[in-house]
Amino acid sequence: MNRALRHRDFRLFAAGQTVSLVGSWMQMVAQGWLVWKLTASPAALGLATGLGQLPLLCAPLAGLLVDRIPTRRLLLATQTLALLLAAGLGLLALAHQVRFGHVLAAAFCLGLINAFDHPGRQVLVAETVPREDLLHAVALNATLVNGARVLGPALAAVLVTVAGEGWCFLLNAASYLAVIAALLAQRSRPRPERGALGSAWSRLRDGFAYAGQARSIRSALLLLGCLSLAGTSYVALMPVFAGRILHGGPGALGLLMGASGAGALAGALALTWRGASDALPSCLACAAALLGASLLGFACSRALWLSALLMVPVGFAFLVGTASVNALVQMEVPERFRGRVMAIYTVMFLGTVPVGGLLVSALSGSLGPGMIVGLAGAGTLLAGCGFALGLGWAGAGWTLRPLSHAR
């Protein structure tokens, strides 16, 4: 059994996550297909993706709040707001009154909520387990995310075909109740001493200064930004590949997203099984190179079976890369900086998506989806090689401290 599951609060969190994340993936797939149905425009898909992630650039400010208030209270607020937003969009869709502008507004508002929710969730994982079980908790959390990534798109494909996008949004709204119930059932734990708070500006500056001066954290976060930009390119354009290039429909989209999710699930299980922190830097370099090579192959494919097959290593590499960064940063960062540094992690992981989405929107007409994804793959491949050369293939330059002494 995964060691993190020995802890009651983490078990509750994981159970709520499992239900809620299936709903979130359903909404993500349904939203993409709804935008494609309303506009038939790759540029519109890129715009919706970019606007949905743009507020995440505010995550460093959210990190100040994460370091000041109880994490559960913050997450109860964000989950409730997300529930109301999904329910509203679902009702509009079922009433056949939804417009492209409504989807853009909902995507932007959800991004603003996630700017606070995402760093809060990362901190909550670290608060519900001791440090010696943190890698197992991060890996299991990634397993849940990507298990939902397999089930969510498959359910969305069926529901969109049979009942329409609105039911995906409403089921996602209902799924937030599982997280809210889990948070209410958790037992309160005293928060660690965070040190002198000072002014908001000084605390924000200190968080950026720490992340910039710690070589291992700085290099991992920069590579994470490259991985995120690459991930944006293929996710935003997936409906175009499914509908126009591979001549499929919602089922083809669900197959591609599900294959990516299956690969990511395998990556998360591999990290859980490995369970050692010393190999994470080299895993991160290999994952970036594999992601880049797989995206290059996907960009060239014109057969649905081959594209779905290539999505497996894409999902595997993306998960291993991003989860490795998460674990490395969580292990290295002192407790007093955790909220702010994980907020910077959120910016590099999700806040770079607006840049990628807007680039996709701007370049889709002139370059085409295949060229965009191919360039993203080539860039990620080079970034992975640069990371390996800069730090040494086996992670030289990393000074991971024993978990029992990391403070």
C-alpha positions in Angstrom: 0.0 0.0 0.0 1.2 3.5 -0.7 2.7 4.9 2.5 0.8 8.2 2.2 -2.5 6.3 2.6 -1.6 5.6 6.2 -2.6 9.1 7.1 -6.3 9.8 7.5 -6.4 13.4 6.3 -4.6 12.4 3.1 -6.9 9.5 2.5 -9.9 11.9 2.7 -8.2 14.4 0.4 -7.4 11.6 -2.1 -11.0 10.3 -2.0 -12.4 13.7 -2.7 -9.9 14.4 -5.4 -10.7 11.1 -7.2 -14.3 12.1 -7.7 -13.7 15.8 -8.4 -10.9 15.3 -11.0 -13.0 13.0 -13.1 -15.6 15.8 -13.3 -12.9 18.4 -14.1 -11.5 16.3 -17.0 -15.1 15.8 -18.3 -15.6 19.6 -18.3 -12.2 20.2 -20.0 -13.1 17.9 -22.9 -16.6 19.1 -23.2 -15.5 22.7 -23.2 -13.0 22.1 -26.0 -15.6 20.3 -28.1 -18.2 23.0 -27.4 -15.8 25.7 -28.5 -15.0 23.7 -31.7 -18.8 23.2 -32.3 -19.6 26.9 -31.8 -16.7 28.3 -33.9 -14.9 25.6 -35.9 -11.8 27.7 -35.3 -8.4 26.6 -34.1 -7.7 30.2 -33.1 -10.8 30.1 -30.9 -9.6 27.0 -29.2 -6.3 28.6 -28.5 -8.0 31.8 -27.2 -10.2 29.8 -24.8 -7.3 27.9 -23.5 -5.2 31.0 -23.0 -7.9 33.0 -21.3 -8.7 30.1 -19.0 -5.1 30.1 -17.7 -4.3 33.8 -17.9 -5.4 34.5 -14.3 -2.9 31.9 -13.1 -0.2 34.6 -13.6 -1.6 36.0 -10.3 -0.6 32.9 -8.4 2.4 34.5 -6.6 -0.1 36.9 -5.0 -2.2 33.9 -4.1 0.9 32.3 -2.5 0.9 35.1 0.0 -2.6 34.2 1.1 -1.7 30.5 1.2 1.0 31.3 3.7 -1.3 33.4 5.8 -4.6 31.5 6.2 -5.6 27.9 6.9 -5.3 25.9 3.7 -8.6 24.1 4.2 -10.6 27.4 4.6 -9.1 28.6 1.3 -9.9 25.4 -0.5 -13.5 25.3 0.8 -14.0 28.8 -0.8 -12.4 27.9 -4.1 -14.3 24.6 -4.5 -17.6 26.3 -3.7 -17.0 29.0 -6.3 -16.0 26.4 -8.9 -19.1 24.4 -8.3 -21.3 27.5 -8.9 -19.5 28.3 -12.1 -19.8 24.8 -13.6 -23.4 24.6 -12.7 -24.2 28.0 -14.4 -22.4 27.0 -17.6 -24.2 23.6 -17.6 -27.6 25.2 -17.2 -26.9 27.6 -20.1 -25.8 24.7 -22.3 -28.8 22.6 -21.5 -31.1 25.6 -22.3 -29.3 26.0 -25.7 -28.4 29.6 -24.7 -24.6 29.2 -24.4 -22.4 31.4 -26.6 -18.7 31.5 -27.2 -18.5 34.6 -25.0 -20.1 32.6 -22.1 -17.4 29.9 -22.5 -14.6 32.5 -22.5 -16.0 34.2 -19.4 -16.4 30.9 -17.5 -12.9 29.8 -18.5 -11.4 33.1 -17.3 -13.3 32.9 -14.0 -12.3 29.3 -13.4 -8.7 30.3 -14.1 -8.9 33.0 -11.4 -10.3 30.5 -8.9 -7.5 28.0 -9.8 -4.8 30.6 -9.2 -5.7 30.3 -5.5 -6.8 26.6 -5.5 -3.8 25.0 -7.2 -1.1 26.2 -4.8 -3.4 25.5 -1.9 -3.9 21.9 -3.0 -0.1 21.4 -3.3 0.4 22.8 0.2 -2.4 20.7 1.6 -0.7 17.5 0.3 2.4 18.5 2.2 0.4 19.3 5.3 -1.4 15.9 5.4 1.7 13.7 5.4 5.1 13.8 7.1 8.1 14.7 4.9 9.3 11.1 4.7 6.1 10.2 2.9 5.9 13.3 0.7 7.2 11.7 -2.5 4.6 8.9 -2.1 1.9 11.5 -1.6 2.9 13.5 -4.6 3.1 10.4 -6.8 -0.2 9.1 -5.6 -1.8 12.5 -6.2 -0.5 12.4 -9.7 -1.9 8.9 -10.1 -5.3 10.1 -9.2 -5.1 13.1 -11.5 -4.2 10.9 -14.4 -6.5 8.1 -13.6 -9.2 10.7 -13.8 -7.6 11.8 -17.1 -8.4 8.3 -18.5 -11.9 8.0 -17.2 -13.0 11.7 -17.5 -12.5 12.1 -21.3 -14.1 8.7 -22.0 -17.2 9.6 -20.0 -17.3 13.0 -21.6 -17.1 11.5 -25.1 -20.2 9.4 -24.3 -22.1 12.2 -22.6 -21.4 14.7 -25.3 -22.6 12.3 -28.0 -25.7 11.1 -26.2 -26.8 14.1 -24.1 -24.7 17.2 -24.9 -22.0 19.2 -23.2 -24.3 20.6 -20.5 -24.5 17.4 -18.6 -20.7 17.2 -18.4 -20.7 20.7 -16.8 -23.4 19.7 -14.3 -21.8 16.5 -13.3 -18.5 18.4 -12.7 -20.4 20.8 -10.5 -21.7 17.8 -8.5 -18.2 16.3 -8.2 -17.0 19.3 -6.2 -19.2 18.2 -3.4 -16.9 15.3 -2.8 -13.9 17.6 -2.1 -15.9 19.9 0.1 -17.1 16.9 2.2 -13.6 15.6 2.4 -12.2 19.0 3.6 -14.9 19.3 6.2 -14.2 15.8 7.5 -10.4 16.5 8.0 -9.1 17.0 11.4 -7.4 20.3 12.1 -3.6 20.3 12.5 -1.5 23.1 13.8 0.2 24.9 11.0 4.0 25.1 11.2 5.6 28.3 12.3 6.0 30.5 9.2 8.3 33.1 10.6 7.9 36.9 10.6 5.4 37.9 8.0 6.4 41.5 7.2 4.8 43.5 4.4 3.2 41.8 1.4 5.8 43.2 -0.9 8.7 42.0 1.2 7.2 38.5 1.5 6.6 38.3 -2.2 10.1 39.5 -2.9 11.6 37.0 -0.5 9.7 34.1 -2.1 11.0 35.0 -5.6 14.5 35.6 -4.2 14.6 32.2 -2.6 13.4 30.4 -5.8 15.9 32.3 -7.9 18.9 31.7 -5.7 18.3 27.9 -5.1 19.9 26.5 -8.2 18.1 23.2 -8.2 14.7 24.8 -7.7 15.4 27.5 -10.3 16.5 25.1 -13.0 13.6 22.7 -12.4 11.0 25.5 -12.5 12.4 26.8 -15.8 12.2 23.3 -17.4 8.7 23.0 -16.0 7.7 26.1 -18.0 9.0 24.5 -21.2 7.0 21.3 -20.5 3.9 23.3 -19.8 4.2 25.3 -23.1 4.6 22.0 -25.0 1.6 20.6 -23.2 -0.5 23.6 -24.1 0.1 23.2 -27.8 -1.2 19.7 -28.2 -4.1 20.0 -25.6 -5.4 23.2 -27.2 -5.3 21.7 -30.7 -6.5 18.2 -29.8 -10.1 18.9 -31.2 -8.5 20.0 -34.5 -6.4 16.9 -34.8 -9.4 14.7 -33.9 -11.9 16.4 -36.2 -10.0 17.9 -39.1 -6.7 16.0 -39.4 -7.8 12.5 -38.2 -11.4 12.8 -39.5 -13.0 11.7 -36.3 -15.5 13.2 -33.8 -16.0 13.3 -30.0 -15.1 9.6 -29.8 -11.7 10.3 -31.5 -11.1 13.2 -29.1 -11.9 11.0 -26.1 -9.6 8.3 -27.5 -6.7 10.7 -27.9 -7.2 12.3 -24.5 -7.7 8.9 -22.8 -4.5 7.5 -24.4 -2.6 10.4 -23.0 -4.2 9.9 -19.6 -3.3 6.2 -19.7 0.3 7.1 -20.3 0.3 9.6 -17.5 -1.3 7.1 -15.2 1.6 4.6 -16.0 4.1 7.4 -15.3 2.5 8.2 -11.9 2.6 4.5 -11.0 6.2 4.3 -12.0 7.1 7.1 -9.7 5.2 5.6 -6.9 7.0 2.3 -7.4 10.4 3.9 -7.7 9.8 5.9 -4.5 13.4 7.4 -4.4 14.3 11.0 -4.7 17.9 10.6 -5.8 16.9 9.6 -9.4 14.4 12.5 -9.9 16.8 14.9 -11.7 17.8 12.4 -14.3 14.1 11.3 -14.6 13.2 14.9 -15.3 15.7 15.2 -18.1 14.7 12.0 -19.7 11.0 12.9 -19.5 11.5 16.2 -21.3 13.4 14.5 -24.1 10.8 11.8 -24.4 8.0 14.3 -24.5 9.7 16.3 -27.2 10.3 13.2 -29.4 6.8 11.9 -29.0 5.2 15.2 -29.9 7.3 15.4 -33.0 5.9 12.0 -34.0 2.4 13.0 -33.2 2.7 16.1 -35.3 3.6 14.0 -38.3 1.0 11.3 -37.8 -2.2 11.1 -40.0 -3.6 7.8 -38.7 -5.8 7.7 -35.6 -4.3 4.5 -34.2 -0.8 5.9 -34.5 -1.7 9.2 -33.0 -3.4 7.5 -30.1 -0.4 5.2 -29.6 2.0 8.3 -29.5 -0.2 10.0 -27.0 0.8 7.3 -24.4 4.5 8.3 -24.2 3.3 12.0 -24.4 1.2 11.5 -21.3 3.8 9.4 -19.5 6.6 11.9 -20.1 4.5 14.9 -19.2 3.4 13.3 -15.9 6.9 12.1 -14.9 8.4 15.5 -15.7 5.9 17.7 -13.9 5.5 15.4 -10.9 9.3 15.2 -10.6 9.5 18.9 -10.4 6.7 19.0 -7.8 8.4 16.4 -5.6 11.8 18.1 -5.9 10.5 21.5 -5.0 8.4 20.3 -2.1 11.3 18.4 -0.7 13.8 21.3 -0.9 11.7 24.3 0.0 11.7 25.5 3.7 8.3 25.4 5.3 8.1 29.2 5.7 8.4 29.7 1.9 6.2 26.7 0.8 3.1 28.7 -0.2 5.0 31.3 -2.2 7.3 28.8 -4.0 4.4 26.5 -4.8 2.6 29.5 -6.2 5.6 30.1 -8.5 5.4 26.4 -9.4 1.8 27.1 -10.4 2.8 30.0 -12.6 5.4 27.8 -14.4 3.1 24.8 -14.6 -0.2 26.5 -15.5 0.5 30.2 -15.8 2.6 29.7 -18.9 -0.5 28.2 -20.6 -1.9 31.6 -21.6 1.3 32.3 -23.5 1.0 29.0 -25.3 -2.7 29.4 -25.9 -2.3 32.8 -27.4 0.7 31.6 -29.5 -1.5 28.8 -30.8 -4.3 31.2 -31.6 -1.9 33.6 -33.4 0.1 31.0 -35.3 -2.6 28.4 -36.2 -3.6 30.2 -39.4 -0.1 30.6 -40.8 1.7 27.5 -39.6 -1.0 25.0 -39.1 -1.6 22.6 -36.1 1.0 20.0 -37.2 3.8 22.6 -37.5 2.9 24.2 -34.1 3.0 20.9 -32.2 6.2 19.8 -34.1 8.0 23.0 -33.1 6.8 22.5 -29.5 8.2 19.0 -29.6 11.6 20.1 -30.9 11.8 22.9 -28.3 11.1 20.5 -25.5 13.6 18.0 -26.7 16.3 20.7 -26.8 15.3 22.0 -23.4 15.6 18.5 -21.9 19.0 18.0 -23.4 20.1 21.4 -22.1 18.9 20.6 -18.6 20.8 17.3 -18.7 24.0 19.0 -19.9 23.7 21.9 -17.4 23.3 19.8 -14.3 25.1 16.6 -15.3 23.2 13.5 -16.5 22.9 12.0 -13.0 21.8 15.2 -11.4 25.1 16.6 -10.4 24.6 20.0 -8.8 21.5 18.8 -6.9 21.9 18.8 -3.2 18.8 16.9 -2.1 18.9 16.8 1.6 17.7 13.8 3.6 14.0 14.3 4.2 14.3 14.0 7.9 16.6 17.0 7.9 14.9 19.2 5.3 13.5 22.2 6.9 
